[in-house]
């Protein structure tokens, strides 16, 4: 099979999100890629699409040497560094591009995101406003502007963003939930506030289902929890298969169906935690996804005095369900109202949770970080938890620091 045929195969696999086969085919031609700028560029972009960052960067940098006049490579490098925890470098590449090329709403949106993730909130707002002025109907620009405005206490301005989007996209669920969140904040909900210490620690809970993550992920999560807490912690795993879990990890079975008798699978299993009060667990639950890495003392999370608190989503103005603390049995509607129709409509558990609890408290931003955005280079200062959504997983040891924490 020649290079052109391989590229066609790879793009076909990527269109159906089969990154495993795409990577396998692309790896077969690594030693056959000619030292041609256009081919090096396309190979690098395919690896970028797959998520193989090291190989992508190698080819893109070589293409940059061979095609110094190709300004689009500056954008490709910007995307790489934005997605690998180096937003300042990403912003520099986007700025270099804009020195010679006309701005678009998309480029300004990515530049604004880079400033946001680098902690430069005022610059982020300024650039994102430019993107919105250029294209008021652009969903990504408006949502990210609204997200940054909410994080900076400008709830009315954020609500105006979402209202504008609703005019163009009346049936978009994320926009609707963003409006509801902004309204909740205007009415006094807590946004990024350390609201005190509870009298008792929460019970730590995780959910393992299917074969995507092995028992070692639960065992290592339990190990990290115990090392990173100053009090004895009850650790439970809700699972369909307790095989391989270490002694000391208590288990509870997962329901196979929702209350309507419909099969549930995938991330929807997480919703089973929100059933009527689960007697085996404590008064409050602290939930972690099994693929997080704990990087600091979890005491602030264990004792966070809220009946529902959750991590912020760094992409859209709702939540990330990778870390949650909530009162046992206090939100049964999250489970009881769930159906296959809602699964199809909402598309993800955190979107569904946001629809039921738009006024949830949000943990301080420094506590919960995302690997690709904040931690690909080093452990973020002040972080407690680093979440790994999609690839890579902690078990891939994508950065040297992971090995020092994930065990």
Protein Blocks (a to p, Z undefined) as FASTA:
>chain_A
ZZklmmmmmmmmmmnopaklmmmmmmmmmmmcccbfklmmmmmmmmmmnopaklmmmmmm
mmmmmmmmlmklmmmmmmmmmmnopaklmmmmmmmmmmmmccdfklmmmmmmmmmmnopa
mlmmmmmmmmmmmmmmlmklmmmmmmmmmmnopamlmmmmmmmmmmmmmmbmklmmmmmm
mmmmmnopaehiaebjcfbdcddddddehjlbcfklmmmmmmmmmmmpcbdcddddddfb
lghiaehiacddddfbdfkopacehjllmmmmmgccdfkbcfbdcdddfkbccfbdfklm
mmoccfbdcdddfkbccddfkbccddehilmmlmmmpcfklmmmnopaklmmmmmmmmbc
cddfklpccfklmmmmbccehiabdcdehjadfklopafklmmmnZZ
